[in-house]
Amino acid sequence: MKVDLTLPRFRLEDVPALARRVEALGFDGLWFGETGGDPFLAIALAAEHTERITLGTGIAVAFPRSPMVTAYIAWDLQRLSRGRMILGLGSQVKGHI
């Protein structure tokens, strides 16, 4: 069994220490929601401070960004994280935009 942690809300300045702690506690993954900020930036920070855990968007809103921009972001994060990034996309919810 794998156990992940989801952060719907987060402060970017807390992400590096939090990601290291999540990995040290033995969690398998860390997910960032878009309701608390930019999940892509949080994943970049977490990738730089961890070695093993999976990092994902849970969930990034798909429609405010062009498909090409989203694809480039995901590709770059996949490379930065050395294959540990999972892209979760969802439809737009008016309250979030």
C-alpha positions as CSV (number, residue, x, y, z in Angstrom):
1,M,0.0,0.0,0.0
2,K,1.1,3.5,-0.8
3,V,0.2,6.5,1.4
4,D,0.3,10.1,0.0
5,L,-0.5,13.5,1.5
6,T,-2.6,16.1,-0.3
7,L,-2.2,19.8,0.5
8,P,-5.2,21.8,-0.9
9,R,-3.7,25.0,0.6
10,F,-0.1,25.8,1.2
11,R,2.4,28.7,1.6
12,L,5.3,28.5,-0.9
13,E,7.9,29.4,1.7
14,D,6.8,26.3,3.7
15,V,7.0,23.8,0.8
16,P,10.7,22.9,0.9
17,A,10.7,22.0,4.6
18,L,7.3,20.4,4.4
19,A,8.3,18.2,1.4
20,R,11.5,17.1,3.2
21,R,9.4,16.2,6.3
22,V,6.8,14.3,4.3
23,E,9.6,12.2,2.6
24,A,11.3,11.6,6.0
25,L,8.1,10.4,7.5
26,G,7.9,7.7,4.8
27,F,5.0,9.0,2.7
28,D,5.0,7.9,-0.9
29,G,3.7,11.1,-2.5
30,L,2.8,14.7,-2.0
31,W,0.0,16.4,-4.0
32,F,-0.7,20.2,-4.3
33,G,-4.1,21.6,-5.1
34,E,-4.6,24.7,-7.1
35,T,-7.0,26.3,-4.6
36,G,-4.1,27.3,-2.4
37,G,-1.7,28.7,-5.0
38,D,0.2,27.6,-8.0
39,P,0.7,23.8,-7.7
40,F,3.4,23.8,-10.4
41,L,5.7,26.2,-8.5
42,A,5.1,24.1,-5.4
43,I,6.1,20.9,-7.2
44,A,9.3,22.6,-8.5
45,L,10.2,23.6,-5.0
46,A,9.4,20.1,-3.6
47,A,11.3,18.4,-6.4
48,E,14.5,20.3,-5.5
49,H,14.3,19.2,-1.9
50,T,13.3,15.6,-2.2
51,E,14.6,12.4,-3.8
52,R,12.0,9.7,-3.7
53,I,8.4,10.9,-3.3
54,T,5.9,11.3,-6.1
55,L,4.8,14.9,-6.7
56,G,1.5,15.8,-8.3
57,T,-1.2,18.3,-9.0
58,G,-4.4,17.5,-7.3
59,I,-6.0,19.0,-9.3
60,A,-4.8,21.8,-11.6
61,V,-7.5,23.7,-13.4
62,A,-7.1,22.9,-17.1
63,F,-8.9,25.7,-19.0
64,P,-7.2,28.9,-17.8
65,R,-3.9,27.8,-19.5
66,S,-3.4,26.8,-23.1
67,P,-2.8,23.1,-23.6
68,M,0.7,23.9,-24.9
69,V,1.6,25.9,-21.8
70,T,0.3,23.1,-19.6
71,A,2.2,20.5,-21.5
72,Y,5.5,22.4,-21.3
73,I,5.1,23.0,-17.6
74,A,4.4,19.3,-17.0
75,W,7.3,18.3,-19.2
76,D,9.7,20.6,-17.4
77,L,8.6,19.4,-14.0
78,Q,8.8,15.8,-15.1
79,R,12.5,16.4,-16.0
80,L,13.2,18.5,-12.9
81,S,11.7,15.8,-10.6
82,R,13.5,13.0,-12.5
83,G,10.2,11.3,-13.5
84,R,8.3,11.7,-10.2
85,M,5.7,14.2,-11.4
86,I,2.0,13.3,-12.0
87,L,-0.2,15.8,-13.8
88,G,-3.8,15.8,-12.5
89,L,-6.2,18.1,-14.5
90,G,-9.7,19.0,-13.8
91,S,-12.4,21.2,-15.4
92,Q,-12.8,24.8,-14.5
93,V,-14.9,25.7,-11.5
94,K,-16.1,29.3,-11.6
95,G,-15.4,29.9,-7.9
96,H,-11.7,29.2,-8.4
97,I,-11.1,31.6,-11.3
